[in-house]
Every structure is written in C-alpha cells, then in structure tokens.
Amino acid sequence: MDDGYFDFSPDSTYDNIAWFDEYDLAGQASTDWLGSAIDPPQYSAWQNGVYRRRFQNGMAIVNPKGNGTQTVRIEEGYSRIAGSQDPAVNNGQQVDTVTLKERDGIILVRTEGLTEPTKRPNPPTLTAE
C-alpha cells in the first residue's frame, strides 16, 4: 500500500496480458482513475487488523495473511466497482461493510465527487518480436 505497480501474466511467456476491472473501472475510466493518495502509506492496521489507504476517487483495503476473515465498516459514499469479471464481488452496489478473507483485498469507488471525468482508455497493445 505504498508505491508499486502490478502486472499479471498467466503464463511465463508474457504473450498474454490479463486486464482486470480494477485497472480502468471495467472500461469506464482511464487507468489513473483512482487519483492521488489522500492517506500516506499505511504501516499500522486501520480496523480489525485490516489496512486501508484512501485516494481521491476510491480506497484500497487489504486483509493480511494470518488475520482470518474480517468485516470492516465503511463510511458512507463508497461502492463496489461495477465490473464484469467477478460480478459477485464487483457488483456496483454501495457498501457500509466489507468482509475479506485473509490475503484478500478490494478496491472501492467513491460514489460522489469524482475529481476527473471518466473516459474510455485505449486498449493495451502487445508487440511480439
């Protein structure tokens, strides 16, 4: 929850790059939709051993290894991503609590006052040599 990037390739050849709903709000925004961090990197738990970091347009929540399944209360004004890859989790519904298994996380969207207009990004391209 500090400074990092994530790229997932389902195989070791890197010919196949996976694209997740969280990267661009399921095709509804640019890849920088989350905006700038409001909170600094978190080094201590926020609630029930769970870590949270807030951003201009959402928040990231992570439940670390060894913490068991935990439920945390979310302040008003956040919803799940309206996604297509895992609609049971990313169903677009407003939330007031989130339950996470250990080693799991979620990104929530701020439902009011997004700081940047949403736009559809260019799809990722892959060049093979």
VMD Tcl script that builds the backbone (N, CA, C; Angstrom):
set m [mol new atoms 387]
animate dup $m
set s [atomselect $m all]
$s set {name element resname resid chain x y z} {
  {N N MET 1 A 0.821 -1.186 0.000}
  {CA C MET 1 A 0.000 0.000 0.000}
  {C C MET 1 A 0.869 1.255 0.000}
  {N N ASP 2 A 2.021 1.113 -0.619}
  {CA C ASP 2 A 2.925 2.249 -0.714}
  {C C ASP 2 A 3.028 2.638 -2.177}
  {N N ASP 3 A 4.148 2.370 -2.815}
  {CA C ASP 3 A 4.369 2.794 -4.187}
  {C C ASP 3 A 4.717 1.573 -5.013}
  {N N GLY 4 A 3.811 1.152 -5.872}
  {CA C GLY 4 A 4.102 -0.028 -6.657}
  {C C GLY 4 A 3.173 -0.151 -7.837}
  {N N TYR 5 A 3.512 -1.065 -8.718}
  {CA C TYR 5 A 2.720 -1.365 -9.884}
  {C C TYR 5 A 2.491 -2.861 -9.913}
  {N N PHE 6 A 1.443 -3.266 -10.591}
  {CA C PHE 6 A 1.128 -4.679 -10.702}
  {C C PHE 6 A 0.871 -5.013 -12.160}
  {N N ASP 7 A 1.453 -6.090 -12.627}
  {CA C ASP 7 A 1.209 -6.607 -13.962}
  {C C ASP 7 A 1.153 -8.114 -13.840}
  {N N PHE 8 A 0.093 -8.717 -14.336}
  {CA C PHE 8 A -0.094 -10.149 -14.214}
  {C C PHE 8 A -0.083 -10.784 -15.594}
  {N N SER 9 A 0.690 -11.823 -15.746}
  {CA C SER 9 A 0.689 -12.614 -16.964}
  {C C SER 9 A 0.409 -14.055 -16.559}
  {N N PRO 10 A -0.631 -14.666 -17.136}
  {CA C PRO 10 A -0.995 -16.021 -16.710}
  {C C PRO 10 A -0.010 -17.105 -17.109}
  {N N ASP 11 A 0.981 -16.764 -17.921}
  {CA C ASP 11 A 1.982 -17.765 -18.272}
  {C C ASP 11 A 3.365 -17.118 -18.282}
  {N N SER 12 A 4.375 -17.919 -18.395}
  {CA C SER 12 A 5.744 -17.395 -18.299}
  {C C SER 12 A 6.259 -16.788 -19.601}
  {N N THR 13 A 5.471 -16.842 -20.678}
  {CA C THR 13 A 5.936 -16.286 -21.947}
  {C C THR 13 A 5.598 -14.806 -22.082}
  {N N TYR 14 A 4.721 -14.305 -21.246}
  {CA C TYR 14 A 4.287 -12.905 -21.281}
  {C C TYR 14 A 3.617 -12.537 -22.599}
  {N N ASP 15 A 3.099 -13.535 -23.320}
  {CA C ASP 15 A 2.361 -13.275 -24.554}
  {C C ASP 15 A 0.918 -12.874 -24.265}
  {N N ASN 16 A 0.484 -13.153 -23.074}
  {CA C ASN 16 A -0.914 -12.971 -22.712}
  {C C ASN 16 A -0.982 -12.070 -21.483}
  {N N ILE 17 A -1.429 -10.850 -21.643}
  {CA C ILE 17 A -1.512 -9.930 -20.514}
  {C C ILE 17 A -2.963 -9.835 -20.070}
  {N N ALA 18 A -3.218 -10.135 -18.806}
  {CA C ALA 18 A -4.573 -10.057 -18.265}
  {C C ALA 18 A -4.926 -8.606 -17.961}
  {N N TRP 19 A -6.196 -8.265 -18.153}
  {CA C TRP 19 A -6.687 -6.915 -17.868}
  {C C TRP 19 A -7.847 -7.054 -16.904}
  {N N PHE 20 A -7.769 -6.389 -15.765}
  {CA C PHE 20 A -8.768 -6.537 -14.721}
  {C C PHE 20 A -9.666 -5.314 -14.618}
  {N N ASP 21 A -10.896 -5.525 -14.157}
  {CA C ASP 21 A -11.869 -4.441 -13.981}
  {C C ASP 21 A -11.305 -3.280 -13.172}
  {N N GLU 22 A -10.508 -3.591 -12.174}
  {CA C GLU 22 A -9.970 -2.560 -11.282}
  {C C GLU 22 A -9.013 -1.599 -11.987}
  {N N TYR 23 A -8.409 -2.027 -13.083}
  {CA C TYR 23 A -7.447 -1.168 -13.781}
  {C C TYR 23 A -8.097 0.083 -14.361}
  {N N ASP 24 A -9.323 -0.064 -14.873}
  {CA C ASP 24 A -9.963 1.064 -15.562}
  {C C ASP 24 A -11.466 1.132 -15.293}
  {N N LEU 25 A -11.870 0.748 -14.103}
  {CA C LEU 25 A -13.290 0.731 -13.731}
  {C C LEU 25 A -14.124 -0.017 -14.765}
  {N N ALA 26 A -13.649 -1.181 -15.150}
  {CA C ALA 26 A -14.338 -2.043 -16.113}
  {C C ALA 26 A -14.599 -1.320 -17.431}
  {N N GLY 27 A -13.590 -0.555 -17.886}
  {CA C GLY 27 A -13.676 0.109 -19.177}
  {C C GLY 27 A -14.382 1.454 -19.150}
  {N N GLN 28 A -14.662 1.976 -17.975}
  {CA C GLN 28 A -15.397 3.232 -17.863}
  {C C GLN 28 A -14.525 4.438 -17.559}
  {N N ALA 29 A -13.237 4.246 -17.346}
  {CA C ALA 29 A -12.366 5.358 -16.956}
  {C C ALA 29 A -10.962 5.121 -17.485}
  {N N SER 30 A -10.099 6.088 -17.254}
  {CA C SER 30 A -8.697 5.914 -17.606}
  {C C SER 30 A -8.031 5.039 -16.544}
  {N N THR 31 A -6.832 4.598 -16.821}
  {CA C THR 31 A -6.146 3.728 -15.870}
  {C C THR 31 A -5.647 4.472 -14.636}
  {N N ASP 32 A -5.758 5.780 -14.613}
  {CA C ASP 32 A -5.375 6.528 -13.407}
  {C C ASP 32 A -6.616 7.034 -12.661}
  {N N TRP 33 A -7.721 6.322 -12.783}
  {CA C TRP 33 A -8.994 6.734 -12.216}
  {C C TRP 33 A -8.960 6.897 -10.695}
  {N N LEU 34 A -8.150 6.150 -10.009}
  {CA C LEU 34 A -8.136 6.186 -8.544}
  {C C LEU 34 A -7.656 7.541 -8.020}
  {N N GLY 35 A -6.801 8.225 -8.788}
  {CA C GLY 35 A -6.337 9.555 -8.411}
  {C C GLY 35 A -5.191 9.509 -7.419}
  {N N SER 36 A -4.865 10.661 -6.894}
  {CA C SER 36 A -3.757 10.792 -5.935}
  {C C SER 36 A -4.151 10.267 -4.561}
  {N N ALA 37 A -3.151 9.824 -3.831}
  {CA C ALA 37 A -3.390 9.322 -2.474}
  {C C ALA 37 A -3.772 10.464 -1.543}
  {N N ILE 38 A -4.761 10.208 -0.715}
  {CA C ILE 38 A -5.148 11.131 0.353}
  {C C ILE 38 A -4.372 10.775 1.616}
  {N N ASP 39 A -4.285 9.484 1.882}
  {CA C ASP 39 A -3.560 8.990 3.058}
  {C C ASP 39 A -2.131 8.644 2.664}
  {N N PRO 40 A -1.193 8.787 3.586}
  {CA C PRO 40 A 0.165 8.305 3.326}
  {C C PRO 40 A 0.182 6.777 3.357}
  {N N PRO 41 A 1.278 6.148 2.943}
  {CA C PRO 41 A 1.377 4.688 3.078}
  {C C PRO 41 A 1.075 4.276 4.518}
  {N N GLN 42 A 0.340 3.191 4.665}
  {CA C GLN 42 A -0.104 2.746 5.984}
  {C C GLN 42 A 0.808 1.650 6.532}
  {N N TYR 43 A 1.268 1.856 7.748}
  {CA C TYR 43 A 2.159 0.895 8.400}
  {C C TYR 43 A 1.528 0.258 9.622}
  {N N SER 44 A 0.292 0.644 9.914}
  {CA C SER 44 A -0.443 0.002 11.003}
  {C C SER 44 A -1.884 -0.200 10.550}
  {N N ALA 45 A -2.535 -1.186 11.157}
  {CA C ALA 45 A -3.888 -1.557 10.748}
  {C C ALA 45 A -4.877 -0.420 11.013}
  {N N TRP 46 A -5.911 -0.374 10.203}
  {CA C TRP 46 A -6.961 0.626 10.306}
  {C C TRP 46 A -8.100 0.125 11.179}
  {N N GLN 47 A -8.541 -1.117 10.933}
  {CA C GLN 47 A -9.698 -1.671 11.637}
  {C C GLN 47 A -9.587 -3.188 11.632}
  {N N ASN 48 A -9.704 -3.841 12.771}
  {CA C ASN 48 A -9.701 -5.306 12.871}
  {C C ASN 48 A -8.496 -5.957 12.188}
  {N N GLY 49 A -7.354 -5.301 12.222}
  {CA C GLY 49 A -6.148 -5.841 11.602}
  {C C GLY 49 A -6.084 -5.641 10.101}
  {N N VAL 50 A -7.056 -4.934 9.539}
  {CA C VAL 50 A -7.156 -4.683 8.095}
  {C C VAL 50 A -6.557 -3.308 7.789}
  {N N TYR 51 A -5.887 -3.201 6.652}
  {CA C TYR 51 A -5.232 -1.951 6.234}
  {C C TYR 51 A -6.081 -1.263 5.172}
  {N N ARG 52 A -6.050 0.065 5.196}
  {CA C ARG 52 A -6.791 0.853 4.211}
  {C C ARG 52 A -5.951 2.049 3.789}
  {N N ARG 53 A -6.063 2.388 2.508}
  {CA C ARG 53 A -5.464 3.630 2.008}
  {C C ARG 53 A -6.483 4.307 1.102}
  {N N ARG 54 A -6.784 5.562 1.402}
  {CA C ARG 54 A -7.768 6.318 0.629}
  {C C ARG 54 A -7.089 7.138 -0.470}
  {N N PHE 55 A -7.801 7.265 -1.579}
  {CA C PHE 55 A -7.366 8.031 -2.734}
  {C C PHE 55 A -8.479 9.006 -3.115}
  {N N GLN 56 A -8.200 9.907 -4.039}
  {CA C GLN 56 A -9.197 10.898 -4.448}
  {C C GLN 56 A -10.520 10.258 -4.855}
  {N N ASN 57 A -10.480 9.163 -5.568}
  {CA C ASN 57 A -11.692 8.579 -6.134}
  {C C ASN 57 A -12.026 7.187 -5.621}
  {N N GLY 58 A -11.394 6.769 -4.545}
  {CA C GLY 58 A -11.697 5.449 -4.011}
  {C C GLY 58 A -10.779 5.085 -2.871}
  {N N MET 59 A -10.796 3.818 -2.522}
  {CA C MET 59 A -9.910 3.318 -1.463}
  {C C MET 59 A -9.527 1.875 -1.734}
  {N N ALA 60 A -8.353 1.512 -1.245}
  {CA C ALA 60 A -7.865 0.137 -1.311}
  {C C ALA 60 A -7.878 -0.419 0.107}
  {N N ILE 61 A -8.384 -1.637 0.255}
  {CA C ILE 61 A -8.456 -2.297 1.560}
  {C C ILE 61 A -7.813 -3.672 1.417}
  {N N VAL 62 A -6.959 -4.035 2.370}
  {CA C VAL 62 A -6.220 -5.297 2.314}
  {C C VAL 62 A -6.267 -5.982 3.674}
  {N N ASN 63 A -6.558 -7.282 3.665}
  {CA C ASN 63 A -6.535 -8.087 4.883}
  {C C ASN 63 A -5.323 -9.018 4.796}
  {N N PRO 64 A -4.329 -8.824 5.643}
  {CA C PRO 64 A -3.081 -9.581 5.514}
  {C C PRO 64 A -3.179 -11.044 5.954}
  {N N LYS 65 A -2.172 -11.793 5.578}
  {CA C LYS 65 A -2.024 -13.203 5.967}
  {C C LYS 65 A -2.046 -13.316 7.489}
  {N N GLY 66 A -2.744 -14.316 7.974}
  {CA C GLY 66 A -2.777 -14.595 9.404}
  {C C GLY 66 A -3.822 -13.820 10.180}
  {N N ASN 67 A -4.617 -12.987 9.518}
  {CA C ASN 67 A -5.607 -12.157 10.200}
  {C C ASN 67 A -7.004 -12.771 10.193}
  {N N GLY 68 A -7.181 -13.915 9.531}
  {CA C GLY 68 A -8.505 -14.535 9.470}
  {C C GLY 68 A -9.476 -13.686 8.673}
  {N N THR 69 A -10.689 -14.156 8.522}
  {CA C THR 69 A -11.726 -13.391 7.829}
  {C C THR 69 A -12.178 -12.250 8.724}
  {N N GLN 70 A -12.232 -11.049 8.150}
  {CA C GLN 70 A -12.587 -9.853 8.928}
  {C C GLN 70 A -13.645 -9.034 8.193}
  {N N THR 71 A -14.521 -8.406 8.965}
  {CA C THR 71 A -15.505 -7.464 8.446}
  {C C THR 71 A -15.161 -6.082 8.971}
  {N N VAL 72 A -15.143 -5.100 8.075}
  {CA C VAL 72 A -14.850 -3.716 8.462}
  {C C VAL 72 A -16.005 -2.818 8.026}
  {N N ARG 73 A -16.210 -1.747 8.763}
  {CA C ARG 73 A -17.247 -0.766 8.443}
  {C C ARG 73 A -16.662 0.290 7.500}
  {N N ILE 74 A -17.436 0.634 6.497}
  {CA C ILE 74 A -17.028 1.623 5.502}
  {C C ILE 74 A -17.911 2.851 5.666}
  {N N GLU 75 A -17.288 4.027 5.693}
  {CA C GLU 75 A -18.079 5.243 5.796}
  {C C GLU 75 A -18.940 5.424 4.546}
  {N N GLU 76 A -19.959 6.218 4.672}
  {CA C GLU 76 A -20.890 6.465 3.582}
  {C C GLU 76 A -20.173 7.058 2.364}
  {N N GLY 77 A -20.653 6.717 1.179}
  {CA C GLY 77 A -20.125 7.321 -0.036}
  {C C GLY 77 A -19.204 6.439 -0.853}
  {N N TYR 78 A -19.217 5.124 -0.622}
  {CA C TYR 78 A -18.375 4.202 -1.389}
  {C C TYR 78 A -19.211 3.048 -1.934}
  {N N SER 79 A -18.793 2.563 -3.098}
  {CA C SER 79 A -19.465 1.408 -3.698}
  {C C SER 79 A -18.415 0.475 -4.287}
  {N N ARG 80 A -18.869 -0.697 -4.622}
  {CA C ARG 80 A -18.020 -1.663 -5.311}
  {C C ARG 80 A -17.923 -1.256 -6.781}
  {N N ILE 81 A -16.891 -1.683 -7.452}
  {CA C ILE 81 A -16.760 -1.462 -8.889}
  {C C ILE 81 A -17.889 -2.216 -9.588}
  {N N ALA 82 A -18.466 -1.626 -10.617}
  {CA C ALA 82 A -19.464 -2.314 -11.441}
  {C C ALA 82 A -18.706 -3.032 -12.547}
  {N N GLY 83 A -18.269 -4.249 -12.250}
  {CA C GLY 83 A -17.396 -4.980 -13.166}
  {C C GLY 83 A -18.070 -6.154 -13.835}
  {N N SER 84 A -17.306 -6.818 -14.694}
  {CA C SER 84 A -17.832 -7.973 -15.420}
  {C C SER 84 A -17.064 -9.255 -15.124}
  {N N GLN 85 A -15.841 -9.154 -14.603}
  {CA C GLN 85 A -15.032 -10.361 -14.386}
  {C C GLN 85 A -15.481 -11.148 -13.164}
  {N N ASP 86 A -15.879 -10.479 -12.104}
  {CA C ASP 86 A -16.350 -11.128 -10.887}
  {C C ASP 86 A -17.547 -10.345 -10.366}
  {N N PRO 87 A -18.708 -10.477 -11.037}
  {CA C PRO 87 A -19.864 -9.668 -10.663}
  {C C PRO 87 A -20.413 -9.970 -9.267}
  {N N ALA 88 A -20.051 -11.087 -8.680}
  {CA C ALA 88 A -20.477 -11.346 -7.304}
  {C C ALA 88 A -19.780 -10.390 -6.339}
  {N N VAL 89 A -18.531 -10.018 -6.631}
  {CA C VAL 89 A -17.779 -9.081 -5.800}
  {C C VAL 89 A -17.929 -7.661 -6.331}
  {N N ASN 90 A -17.644 -7.478 -7.598}
  {CA C ASN 90 A -17.692 -6.149 -8.221}
  {C C ASN 90 A -19.063 -5.932 -8.852}
  {N N ASN 91 A -20.071 -5.741 -7.991}
  {CA C ASN 91 A -21.459 -5.657 -8.435}
  {C C ASN 91 A -22.008 -4.231 -8.490}
  {N N GLY 92 A -21.175 -3.235 -8.221}
  {CA C GLY 92 A -21.603 -1.848 -8.297}
  {C C GLY 92 A -22.437 -1.355 -7.127}
  {N N GLN 93 A -22.676 -2.192 -6.144}
  {CA C GLN 93 A -23.527 -1.827 -5.011}
  {C C GLN 93 A -22.804 -0.938 -4.003}
  {N N GLN 94 A -23.550 -0.007 -3.402}
  {CA C GLN 94 A -22.988 0.787 -2.313}
  {C C GLN 94 A -22.731 -0.140 -1.132}
  {N N VAL 95 A -21.715 0.207 -0.333}
  {CA C VAL 95 A -21.342 -0.648 0.793}
  {C C VAL 95 A -21.289 0.148 2.091}
  {N N ASP 96 A -21.591 -0.535 3.180}
  {CA C ASP 96 A -21.336 0.036 4.502}
  {C C ASP 96 A -20.453 -0.894 5.322}
  {N N THR 97 A -20.320 -2.142 4.867}
  {CA C THR 97 A -19.351 -3.083 5.441}
  {C C THR 97 A -18.739 -3.896 4.296}
  {N N VAL 98 A -17.537 -4.399 4.549}
  {CA C VAL 98 A -16.860 -5.298 3.603}
  {C C VAL 98 A -16.265 -6.430 4.423}
  {N N THR 99 A -16.453 -7.655 3.964}
  {CA C THR 99 A -15.860 -8.826 4.602}
  {C C THR 99 A -14.793 -9.380 3.670}
  {N N LEU 100 A -13.582 -9.534 4.205}
  {CA C LEU 100 A -12.455 -10.043 3.424}
  {C C LEU 100 A -11.826 -11.233 4.127}
  {N N LYS 101 A -11.526 -12.265 3.351}
  {CA C LYS 101 A -10.719 -13.364 3.868}
  {C C LYS 101 A -9.291 -12.857 4.015}
  {N N GLU 102 A -8.481 -13.563 4.808}
  {CA C GLU 102 A -7.079 -13.160 4.887}
  {C C GLU 102 A -6.448 -13.322 3.510}
  {N N ARG 103 A -5.445 -12.498 3.225}
  {CA C ARG 103 A -4.765 -12.446 1.930}
  {C C ARG 103 A -5.674 -11.952 0.801}
  {N N ASP 104 A -6.700 -11.196 1.145}
  {CA C ASP 104 A -7.609 -10.683 0.131}
  {C C ASP 104 A -7.687 -9.172 0.241}
  {N N GLY 105 A -8.136 -8.540 -0.803}
  {CA C GLY 105 A -8.272 -7.101 -0.815}
  {C C GLY 105 A -9.372 -6.686 -1.762}
  {N N ILE 106 A -9.705 -5.413 -1.718}
  {CA C ILE 106 A -10.738 -4.877 -2.595}
  {C C ILE 106 A -10.462 -3.400 -2.830}
  {N N ILE 107 A -10.868 -2.932 -4.000}
  {CA C ILE 107 A -10.813 -1.500 -4.297}
  {C C ILE 107 A -12.246 -1.017 -4.408}
  {N N LEU 108 A -12.571 0.031 -3.665}
  {CA C LEU 108 A -13.905 0.625 -3.688}
  {C C LEU 108 A -13.855 1.968 -4.396}
  {N N VAL 109 A -14.970 2.360 -4.971}
  {CA C VAL 109 A -15.098 3.601 -5.724}
  {C C VAL 109 A -15.840 4.630 -4.886}
  {N N ARG 110 A -15.343 5.841 -4.874}
  {CA C ARG 110 A -16.072 6.931 -4.224}
  {C C ARG 110 A -17.280 7.253 -5.094}
  {N N THR 111 A -18.459 7.319 -4.507}
  {CA C THR 111 A -19.678 7.471 -5.296}
  {C C THR 111 A -20.035 8.920 -5.580}
  {N N GLU 112 A -19.422 9.860 -4.897}
  {CA C GLU 112 A -19.739 11.265 -5.123}
  {C C GLU 112 A -18.468 12.065 -5.329}
  {N N GLY 113 A -18.544 13.036 -6.201}
  {CA C GLY 113 A -17.457 13.990 -6.341}
  {C C GLY 113 A -16.186 13.443 -6.936}
  {N N LEU 114 A -16.267 12.570 -7.932}
  {CA C LEU 114 A -15.050 12.103 -8.587}
  {C C LEU 114 A -14.314 13.301 -9.155}
  {N N THR 115 A -13.006 13.313 -9.017}
  {CA C THR 115 A -12.233 14.506 -9.359}
  {C C THR 115 A -11.854 14.606 -10.827}
  {N N GLU 116 A -11.991 13.541 -11.592}
  {CA C GLU 116 A -11.641 13.593 -13.012}
  {C C GLU 116 A -12.795 13.019 -13.815}
  {N N PRO 117 A -13.089 13.570 -14.974}
  {CA C PRO 117 A -14.131 12.953 -15.800}
  {C C PRO 117 A -13.675 11.570 -16.253}
  {N N THR 118 A -14.617 10.669 -16.337}
  {CA C THR 118 A -14.258 9.320 -16.775}
  {C C THR 118 A -14.203 9.278 -18.293}
  {N N LYS 119 A -13.305 8.482 -18.800}
  {CA C LYS 119 A -13.167 8.311 -20.233}
  {C C LYS 119 A -12.699 6.889 -20.511}
  {N N ARG 120 A -12.997 6.403 -21.656}
  {CA C ARG 120 A -12.596 5.044 -22.023}
  {C C ARG 120 A -11.146 5.066 -22.494}
  {N N PRO 121 A -10.283 4.209 -21.914}
  {CA C PRO 121 A -8.869 4.209 -22.309}
  {C C PRO 121 A -8.660 3.460 -23.617}
  {N N ASN 122 A -7.514 3.679 -24.215}
  {CA C ASN 122 A -7.124 2.866 -25.352}
  {C C ASN 122 A -6.819 1.474 -24.834}
  {N N PRO 123 A -7.209 0.426 -25.554}
  {CA C PRO 123 A -6.906 -0.925 -25.073}
  {C C PRO 123 A -5.397 -1.157 -25.058}
  {N N PRO 124 A -4.937 -2.029 -24.167}
  {CA C PRO 124 A -3.499 -2.324 -24.134}
  {C C PRO 124 A -3.062 -3.016 -25.419}
  {N N THR 125 A -1.842 -2.774 -25.824}
  {CA C THR 125 A -1.308 -3.421 -27.020}
  {C C THR 125 A -0.091 -4.246 -26.631}
  {N N LEU 126 A 0.131 -5.285 -27.374}
  {CA C LEU 126 A 1.254 -6.173 -27.123}
  {C C LEU 126 A 1.995 -6.360 -28.436}
  {N N THR 127 A 3.288 -6.172 -28.397}
  {CA C THR 127 A 4.112 -6.363 -29.580}
  {C C THR 127 A 5.007 -7.566 -29.359}
  {N N ALA 128 A 4.922 -8.532 -30.257}
  {CA C ALA 128 A 5.771 -9.727 -30.150}
  {C C ALA 128 A 6.947 -9.583 -31.111}
  {N N GLU 129 A 8.092 -9.967 -30.641}
  {CA C GLU 129 A 9.280 -9.895 -31.505}
  {C C GLU 129 A 9.744 -11.279 -31.856}
}
mol reanalyze $m
mol bondsrecalc $m
mol representation Tube
mol addrep $m
